[in-house]
Amino acid sequence: MGISMGHILVVILVILVLFGAGRIPRLMEDIGKGISSFKKGLKEDEAPAKIEKKNDQDPS
């Protein structure tokens, strides 16, 4: 009882009916922007951690 091609087609058809063909590209664009923003936020959080490590290792 796995997912067959028929199941996938039914899901795609339901999504098209619910959202319409015009809204799906905009929805995907918004999801892409959200993922990019999330990755950018992760990189910004890592930068201060690296600076703190260097300061901890610096003998004063």
Number of C-alpha atoms within 10 A of each C-alpha: 3 5 7 8 9 9 11 11 11 11 12 12 12 12 13 14 10 11 11 12 11 9 12 14 11 11 12 11 12 12 12 12 12 12 12 12 12 12 12 11 11 11 11 11 11 10 10 11 11 11 10 11 10 11 11 10 8 8 6 5
